[in-house]
Amino acid sequence: MSPVTKLDHLIERLRALPGPEQDRIVAEIEAALDGASALTDAQWREIESAIDSDGDEGGLAHDDVVAAWRARRV
């Protein structure tokens, strides 16, 4: 599927949703396009703390932190 076709398909699916859900998803898309984070400030503090304070080497590896967060979201 071409990118334009995929985008068109996603827009069609978005339009089929109830208005409030459309608004929520559109806001998330806009934030992502503007470079905003999907994480709250508290979540960022937790991640930064884990990176800065774990282990003898002075912190967790980035991949370990990402894997832990992905596991929590499942």
DSSP file (Angstrom, degrees, kcal/mol; ACC not computed):
  #  RESIDUE AA STRUCTURE BP1 BP2  ACC     N-H-->O    O-->H-N    N-H-->O    O-->H-N    TCO  KAPPA ALPHA  PHI   PSI    X-CA   Y-CA   Z-CA
    1    1 A M              0   0    0      0, 0.0     0, 0.0     0, 0.0     0, 0.0   0.000 360.0 360.0 360.0 131.4    0.0    0.0    0.0
    2    2 A S     >  -     0   0    0      1,-0.1     4,-2.8     4,-0.0     5,-0.2  -0.331 360.0-111.4 -70.7 156.8    1.4    3.4   -0.9
    3    3 A P  H  > S+     0   0    0      0, 0.0     4,-2.6     0, 0.0     5,-0.2   0.884 118.6  49.5 -56.7 -39.8    1.9    6.0    1.8
    4    4 A V  H  > S+     0   0    0      2,-0.2     4,-2.8     1,-0.2     5,-0.2   0.925 112.0  47.8 -66.6 -43.1   -0.8    8.2    0.4
    5    5 A T  H  > S+     0   0    0      2,-0.2     4,-2.4     1,-0.2    -1,-0.2   0.911 112.6  49.4 -63.1 -41.9   -3.2    5.3    0.2
    6    6 A K  H  X S+     0   0    0     -4,-2.8     4,-2.4     2,-0.2    -2,-0.2   0.918 111.9  48.4 -63.2 -43.4   -2.4    4.3    3.7
    7    7 A L  H  X S+     0   0    0     -4,-2.6     4,-2.5    -5,-0.2    -2,-0.2   0.919 110.7  50.9 -62.9 -43.8   -2.9    7.8    4.9
    8    8 A D  H  X S+     0   0    0     -4,-2.8     4,-2.2     1,-0.2    -1,-0.2   0.906 110.1  50.5 -59.2 -41.8   -6.2    8.0    3.1
    9    9 A H  H  X S+     0   0    0     -4,-2.4     4,-2.1     1,-0.2    -1,-0.2   0.912 110.5  48.9 -62.8 -43.5   -7.3    4.7    4.7
   10   10 A L  H  X S+     0   0    0     -4,-2.4     4,-2.4     1,-0.2    -2,-0.2   0.890 109.8  51.7 -64.8 -39.2   -6.3    6.0    8.2
   11   11 A I  H  X S+     0   0    0     -4,-2.5     4,-2.4     2,-0.2    -1,-0.2   0.904 108.4  51.8 -64.1 -41.0   -8.3    9.3    7.6
   12   12 A E  H  X S+     0   0    0     -4,-2.2     4,-1.1     1,-0.2    -2,-0.2   0.922 110.6  48.0 -60.4 -44.2  -11.3    7.3    6.6
   13   13 A R  H  < S+     0   0    0     -4,-2.1     4,-0.5     1,-0.2     3,-0.4   0.896 110.7  51.7 -63.8 -40.0  -11.1    5.2    9.8
   14   14 A L  H >< S+     0   0    0     -4,-2.4     3,-1.3     1,-0.2    -2,-0.2   0.909 106.7  53.3 -63.1 -42.5  -10.7    8.4   11.9
   15   15 A R  H 3< S+     0   0    0     -4,-2.4    -1,-0.2     1,-0.3    -2,-0.2   0.755 101.8  60.5 -65.1 -24.2  -13.8    9.9   10.3
   16   16 A A  T 3< S+     0   0    0     -4,-1.1    -1,-0.3    -3,-0.4    -2,-0.2   0.615  89.4  92.3 -79.1 -12.2  -15.8    6.8   11.3
   17   17 A L  S <  S-     0   0    0     -3,-1.3     5,-0.0    -4,-0.5    -3,-0.0  -0.409  91.6 -88.5 -80.0 157.5  -15.1    7.4   15.0
   18   18 A P     >  -     0   0    0      0, 0.0     4,-2.4     0, 0.0     3,-0.5  -0.306  45.3-105.8 -60.6 151.2  -17.4    9.4   17.3
   19   19 A G  H  > S+     0   0    0      1,-0.2     4,-2.5     2,-0.2     5,-0.2   0.861 116.8  49.4 -49.1 -50.7  -16.6   13.1   17.5
   20   20 A P  H  > S+     0   0    0      0, 0.0     4,-2.1     0, 0.0    -1,-0.2   0.884 112.5  48.5 -61.8 -36.9  -14.9   13.2   20.9
   21   21 A E  H  > S+     0   0    0     -3,-0.5     4,-2.4     2,-0.2     5,-0.2   0.895 109.9  52.4 -69.3 -38.3  -12.6   10.3   20.0
   22   22 A Q  H  X S+     0   0    0     -4,-2.4     4,-2.9     1,-0.2     5,-0.2   0.939 109.6  49.5 -57.6 -47.6  -11.8   12.0   16.7
   23   23 A D  H  X S+     0   0    0     -4,-2.5     4,-2.3     1,-0.2    -2,-0.2   0.901 110.9  49.4 -60.0 -42.9  -10.8   15.1   18.6
   24   24 A R  H  X S+     0   0    0     -4,-2.1     4,-1.9     2,-0.2    -1,-0.2   0.931 114.1  44.3 -63.2 -46.5   -8.6   13.2   21.0
   25   25 A I  H  X S+     0   0    0     -4,-2.4     4,-2.5     2,-0.2    -2,-0.2   0.901 111.9  52.4 -68.0 -40.6   -6.8   11.3   18.3
   26   26 A V  H  X S+     0   0    0     -4,-2.9     4,-2.8    -5,-0.2    -1,-0.2   0.910 108.8  51.3 -61.1 -41.4   -6.3   14.4   16.2
   27   27 A A  H  X S+     0   0    0     -4,-2.3     4,-2.3    -5,-0.2    -1,-0.2   0.898 110.1  49.5 -62.2 -40.1   -4.8   16.2   19.2
   28   28 A E  H  X S+     0   0    0     -4,-1.9     4,-2.3     2,-0.2    -2,-0.2   0.907 111.8  48.2 -64.7 -41.8   -2.4   13.3   19.7
   29   29 A I  H  X S+     0   0    0     -4,-2.5     4,-2.6     2,-0.2    -2,-0.2   0.930 111.8  49.4 -64.1 -45.6   -1.4   13.4   16.0
   30   30 A E  H  X S+     0   0    0     -4,-2.8     4,-1.8     1,-0.2     6,-0.2   0.912 111.3  49.5 -60.1 -42.9   -0.9   17.2   16.1
   31   31 A A  H  <>S+     0   0    0     -4,-2.3     5,-3.0     1,-0.2     4,-0.3   0.908 111.3  49.2 -63.2 -41.7    1.2   16.8   19.3
   32   32 A A  H ><5S+     0   0    0     -4,-2.3     3,-1.1     1,-0.2    -2,-0.2   0.905 111.3  48.9 -64.6 -40.7    3.3   14.1   17.7
   33   33 A L  H 3<5S+     0   0    0     -4,-2.6    -1,-0.2     1,-0.3    -2,-0.2   0.812 109.3  53.3 -68.7 -29.0    3.9   16.2   14.6
   34   34 A D  T 3<5S-     0   0    0     -4,-1.8    -1,-0.3    -5,-0.2    -2,-0.2   0.463 121.8-108.2 -83.6  -1.3    4.9   19.2   16.7
   35   35 A G  T < 5 +     0   0    0     -3,-1.1    -3,-0.2    -4,-0.3    -2,-0.1   0.596  66.4 152.6  87.2  11.0    7.5   17.0   18.5
   36   36 A A      < -     0   0    0     -5,-3.0     2,-0.3    -6,-0.2    -1,-0.2  -0.352  45.6-110.1 -72.2 157.1    5.6   16.8   21.8
   37   37 A S        -     0   0    0      2,-0.2    -1,-0.1     1,-0.1    -5,-0.0  -0.611   5.5-145.5 -88.5 146.8    6.1   13.8   24.0
   38   38 A A  S    S+     0   0    0     -2,-0.3     2,-0.3     2,-0.1    -1,-0.1   0.529  81.0  84.3 -82.5  -7.5    3.5   11.1   24.6
   39   39 A L  S    S-     0   0    0      1,-0.1    -2,-0.2     2,-0.0     2,-0.1  -0.675  80.5-121.6 -96.8 150.1    4.9   10.8   28.1
   40   40 A T     >  -     0   0    0     -2,-0.3     4,-2.2     1,-0.1     5,-0.2  -0.364  31.3-105.6 -78.2 167.2    3.9   13.0   31.1
   41   41 A D  H  > S+     0   0    0      1,-0.2     4,-2.3     2,-0.2     5,-0.2   0.887 123.0  53.6 -60.1 -38.4    6.5   15.0   33.0
   42   42 A A  H  > S+     0   0    0      1,-0.2     4,-2.1     2,-0.2    -1,-0.2   0.893 107.7  50.0 -64.1 -39.7    6.3   12.5   35.8
   43   43 A Q  H  > S+     0   0    0      2,-0.2     4,-2.3     1,-0.2    -1,-0.2   0.904 110.1  50.4 -65.8 -40.3    7.0    9.6   33.4
   44   44 A W  H  X S+     0   0    0     -4,-2.2     4,-3.0     2,-0.2     5,-0.2   0.907 109.2  51.6 -62.7 -41.0   10.0   11.4   32.0
   45   45 A R  H  X S+     0   0    0     -4,-2.3     4,-2.4     1,-0.2    -1,-0.2   0.907 109.6  50.2 -61.8 -40.7   11.3   12.0   35.6
   46   46 A E  H  X S+     0   0    0     -4,-2.1     4,-2.1     2,-0.2    -2,-0.2   0.918 113.1  45.5 -63.5 -43.5   10.9    8.3   36.3
   47   47 A I  H  X S+     0   0    0     -4,-2.3     4,-2.5     2,-0.2     5,-0.2   0.939 113.2  49.1 -64.9 -47.4   12.8    7.4   33.1
   48   48 A E  H  X S+     0   0    0     -4,-3.0     4,-2.4     1,-0.2    -2,-0.2   0.884 110.6  51.5 -61.7 -37.7   15.6    9.9   33.7
   49   49 A S  H  X S+     0   0    0     -4,-2.4     4,-2.0    -5,-0.2    -1,-0.2   0.914 109.9  49.1 -64.1 -42.9   16.0    8.7   37.3
   50   50 A A  H  X S+     0   0    0     -4,-2.1     4,-1.0     1,-0.2    10,-0.8   0.895 113.5  46.2 -64.0 -40.3   16.3    5.1   36.1
   51   51 A I  H  < S+     0   0    0     -4,-2.5    -1,-0.2     8,-0.2    -2,-0.2   0.904 117.6  43.4 -68.0 -40.5   18.9    6.0   33.5
   52   52 A D  H  < S+     0   0    0     -4,-2.4    -2,-0.2    -5,-0.2    -1,-0.2   0.754 120.8  34.2 -77.9 -25.5   20.9    8.2   36.0
   53   53 A S  H  < S+     0   0    0     -4,-2.0     2,-0.4    -5,-0.2     6,-0.2   0.438  86.8  99.4-119.9   3.0   20.9    6.0   39.0
   54   54 A D  S  <>S-     0   0    0     -4,-1.0     5,-0.9     4,-0.2     3,-0.1  -0.741  72.4  -4.9-100.8 139.7   21.0    2.3   38.2
   55   55 A G  T > 5S-     0   0    0     -2,-0.4     3,-1.2     3,-0.2     5,-0.1   0.173  85.4 -72.6  80.3 167.5   24.0    0.0   38.3
   56   56 A D  T 3 5S+     0   0    0      1,-0.3    -1,-0.2     2,-0.1    -2,-0.0   0.698 123.3  65.0 -71.8 -20.8   27.7    0.4   38.8
   57   57 A E  T 3 5S-     0   0    0      2,-0.2    -1,-0.3    -3,-0.1    -2,-0.1   0.377 120.8-100.2 -87.9   6.2   28.2    2.0   35.4
   58   58 A G  T < 5S-     0   0    0     -3,-1.2     2,-0.3    -5,-0.1    -3,-0.2   0.553  86.2  -1.4  92.2   6.7   26.1    5.0   36.5
   59   59 A G  S   <S-     0   0    0     -5,-0.9    -8,-0.2    -6,-0.2    -7,-0.2  -0.865  81.1 -69.7 159.8 168.8   22.8    4.2   34.8
   60   60 A L        -     0   0    0    -10,-0.8     2,-0.2    -2,-0.3    -6,-0.0  -0.497  52.6-103.8 -80.1 152.5   20.7    1.9   32.7
   61   61 A A    >>  -     0   0    0     -2,-0.2     4,-1.8     1,-0.1     3,-0.6  -0.506  29.9-117.8 -71.1 147.0   21.3    1.5   29.0
   62   62 A H  H 3> S+     0   0    0      1,-0.2     4,-2.5     2,-0.2     5,-0.2   0.898 114.8  54.7 -52.5 -45.5   18.8    3.3   26.8
   63   63 A D  H 3> S+     0   0    0      1,-0.2     4,-2.3     2,-0.2    -1,-0.2   0.851 105.8  52.8 -61.1 -35.0   17.6    0.0   25.3
   64   64 A D  H <> S+     0   0    0     -3,-0.6     4,-2.1     2,-0.2    -1,-0.2   0.901 110.2  47.3 -67.0 -40.9   16.9   -1.5   28.7
   65   65 A V  H  X S+     0   0    0     -4,-1.8     4,-2.3     2,-0.2    -2,-0.2   0.928 112.7  48.8 -66.4 -44.6   14.8    1.5   29.7
   66   66 A V  H  X S+     0   0    0     -4,-2.5     4,-2.5     1,-0.2    -2,-0.2   0.920 111.5  50.0 -61.2 -44.2   12.8    1.4   26.4
   67   67 A A  H  X S+     0   0    0     -4,-2.3     4,-2.2     1,-0.2    -1,-0.2   0.903 110.0  50.7 -62.2 -41.4   12.3   -2.4   26.8
   68   68 A A  H  X S+     0   0    0     -4,-2.1     4,-1.6     2,-0.2    -1,-0.2   0.910 111.7  47.0 -63.8 -42.2   11.0   -1.9   30.4
   69   69 A W  H  X S+     0   0    0     -4,-2.3     4,-1.3     1,-0.2    -2,-0.2   0.893 111.4  51.1 -68.1 -38.7    8.5    0.9   29.3
   70   70 A R  H  X S+     0   0    0     -4,-2.5     4,-0.8     1,-0.2     3,-0.3   0.904 108.6  52.3 -64.4 -39.0    7.3   -1.2   26.4
   71   71 A A  H >< S+     0   0    0     -4,-2.2     3,-0.5     1,-0.2    -1,-0.2   0.867 107.4  52.6 -63.7 -36.1    6.7   -4.2   28.7
   72   72 A R  H 3< S+     0   0    0     -4,-1.6    -1,-0.2     1,-0.2    -2,-0.2   0.788 106.1  54.1 -69.9 -27.7    4.7   -1.9   31.1
   73   73 A R  H 3<        0   0    0     -4,-1.3    -1,-0.2    -3,-0.3    -2,-0.2   0.637 360.0 360.0 -83.9 -14.2    2.4   -0.8   28.2
   74   74 A V    <<        0   0    0     -4,-0.8    -1,-0.2    -3,-0.5    -2,-0.1   0.471 360.0 360.0 -79.1 360.0    1.4   -4.3   27.1
